[in-house]
Amino acid sequence: MRKLTYFIACSIDGFIGDPDGDASSMYAFVDEEFFAFLTTEYPETLPTHGRRPLGLDDLPNKRFDTIVQGRASYDVALREGITSPYAHMRQYVASRTLKTSPDPDVEIIAEDVVGRVRALKAEDGDLGVYLCGGSQLAGELLDEIDELVIKTYPQVYGSGMPMFGSGFAITDFTLESVRTFKNGALVRTYARKR
């Protein structure tokens, strides 16, 4: 069984963006040390269009070979004219409003996203599935998430888009590791208690 990992950036108070989902203030924390961590430990989480200009296009996938993201996350790339933001992985976008994919390498999941993710997790393979946000999608898939990798940046938003857009439900995870960075960022990894 492959793991579904919610790999997400958030503020100290648990918001992944402002009320409209904008998280651009967090980009300032991707300094040299943090970028080295990403390229070494999670290279596939860097979008294809960002890897190429940096000469990182040949980095092999280390943890994931599949990405699932929500419509709002995908729209960030579409606004830039990028229809296949993670061309180095199989790409799925959960959307009830996007009826056809603008790219043959991106599959739209319009119905039963939980069932589709369960099928992806059941596939054979050594690499897992990267859940790239959004809040509502993470809330819908909470019972399927096996691992949380939370990049916490030293900012307080006060309000905004929560990590999980779902109703109240207590779900236990076990802390596996914490990595600290000189710029004040933390990366915490949690495994789901089953």
C-alpha positions in Angstrom: 0.0 0.0 0.0 1.4 3.4 -1.0 1.2 6.4 1.3 -0.8 9.5 0.7 1.3 12.4 2.1 -0.1 15.9 2.6 3.0 18.0 2.0 1.9 21.5 2.9 3.2 25.0 3.9 1.5 26.9 6.7 1.8 29.8 9.1 2.5 29.2 12.8 -1.3 29.4 13.4 -2.1 26.7 10.8 -3.2 28.7 7.8 -2.0 27.7 4.3 -2.9 31.0 2.8 -4.9 34.2 3.4 -8.7 34.0 3.1 -8.3 33.9 -0.7 -5.6 31.2 -0.5 -2.7 33.5 -1.3 0.5 32.2 0.4 3.0 34.3 -1.4 4.3 35.8 1.8 5.8 32.4 2.7 8.1 32.4 -0.4 10.5 34.6 1.4 11.5 31.7 3.6 12.7 29.5 0.8 16.3 30.6 1.2 19.5 28.7 0.3 19.3 26.3 3.2 15.6 25.6 2.8 15.9 25.2 -1.0 18.8 22.7 -0.5 16.5 20.7 1.8 13.7 20.7 -0.8 15.9 19.6 -3.7 17.6 16.9 -1.6 14.6 15.5 0.3 11.6 16.3 -1.7 12.8 17.2 -5.3 9.5 16.2 -7.0 7.6 18.8 -5.0 9.2 21.5 -7.1 7.1 22.3 -10.2 8.6 21.3 -13.5 8.6 24.9 -14.8 10.7 25.9 -11.8 13.1 23.1 -12.0 14.2 23.6 -15.6 15.6 27.2 -15.3 17.6 26.0 -12.2 19.1 23.1 -14.0 17.3 20.6 -11.8 15.2 19.0 -14.4 17.1 15.7 -14.1 16.5 15.3 -10.4 14.9 11.9 -9.8 11.6 11.5 -7.9 12.6 10.4 -4.4 9.3 10.1 -2.5 6.4 10.5 -4.9 5.4 9.6 -8.5 1.8 10.9 -8.3 0.3 14.2 -7.4 -3.3 15.0 -6.4 -4.3 18.6 -6.1 -7.4 20.7 -5.9 -8.8 23.0 -8.5 -7.6 26.2 -6.7 -4.0 24.8 -6.4 -4.1 23.9 -10.1 -5.4 27.3 -11.0 -2.2 28.9 -9.7 -0.3 27.3 -12.6 -3.1 27.8 -15.1 -3.0 31.6 -14.5 0.6 31.5 -15.6 -0.3 29.5 -18.8 1.1 26.3 -17.4 -1.2 23.3 -18.0 1.1 20.6 -16.7 2.9 21.9 -13.6 4.3 18.6 -12.4 5.1 16.9 -15.7 7.7 14.7 -13.9 4.8 12.9 -12.1 1.3 11.5 -12.9 -1.0 14.4 -12.3 -4.6 14.4 -11.0 -6.8 17.5 -10.3 -9.9 17.0 -8.1 -12.6 19.4 -9.5 -16.3 19.3 -9.9 -16.2 22.4 -12.1 -13.4 21.7 -14.5 -15.1 19.4 -17.0 -12.2 18.7 -19.4 -8.5 18.8 -18.8 -6.5 21.5 -20.6 -3.6 19.1 -20.8 -3.5 15.4 -21.9 -1.1 14.7 -19.0 -3.5 16.0 -16.3 -6.5 13.8 -15.4 -9.5 15.4 -13.8 -11.2 13.6 -10.9 -14.8 14.9 -11.0 -16.5 12.3 -8.8 -15.5 10.0 -5.9 -12.1 11.5 -5.2 -11.8 9.3 -2.1 -12.3 6.2 -4.2 -9.8 7.3 -6.8 -7.2 8.1 -4.2 -7.8 4.7 -2.6 -7.1 3.1 -6.0 -3.9 5.1 -6.4 -2.7 4.1 -2.9 -3.5 0.4 -3.7 -1.2 0.4 -6.8 2.1 -1.4 -6.6 5.2 0.9 -6.3 7.8 2.2 -4.0 6.9 5.9 -4.4 3.8 7.5 -2.8 1.1 10.0 -3.6 1.7 13.7 -3.0 -1.4 15.6 -1.8 -0.6 19.2 -2.8 -3.6 21.0 -1.3 -6.1 22.7 -1.1 -7.9 22.9 2.1 -11.2 21.5 1.0 -9.6 18.5 -0.7 -7.4 17.8 2.3 -10.6 17.8 4.5 -12.3 15.4 2.1 -9.3 13.1 2.1 -8.4 13.3 5.8 -9.2 9.6 6.5 -6.9 8.6 3.6 -3.9 10.7 4.7 -1.1 8.5 6.0 1.6 11.2 6.6 1.7 14.9 7.2 4.8 16.9 6.2 4.2 20.4 7.5 6.5 23.2 6.5 5.8 25.9 9.1 7.0 29.4 8.4 7.4 31.9 11.2 4.4 34.0 10.4 1.0 34.5 12.0 -1.9 35.0 9.7 -4.7 35.5 12.3 -7.2 34.1 9.8 -7.2 32.6 6.4 -7.4 29.2 4.7 -7.0 26.4 7.2 -4.9 23.3 6.5 -8.1 21.2 6.6 -11.4 22.6 5.3 -13.6 20.1 7.1 -15.9 19.7 10.1 -14.6 19.0 13.6 -13.0 15.6 13.9 -10.1 14.5 16.1 -7.6 12.5 14.1 -4.4 11.4 15.8 -0.9 11.4 14.3 2.5 10.6 15.8 5.4 13.0 15.5 8.2 11.3 13.6 10.7 14.2 13.1 11.3 17.9 13.4 13.8 19.8 11.3 14.6 23.4 12.1 16.1 26.0 9.8 18.1 29.2 10.6 15.4 31.3 9.1 12.9 30.1 11.7 11.1 27.6 9.5 10.3 24.1 10.8 9.4 20.9 8.9 7.5 18.5 11.0 6.7 15.0 9.8 3.8 13.0 11.4 2.6 9.5 10.8 -1.1 8.6 11.1 -2.0 6.4 14.1 -3.9 3.4 12.7 
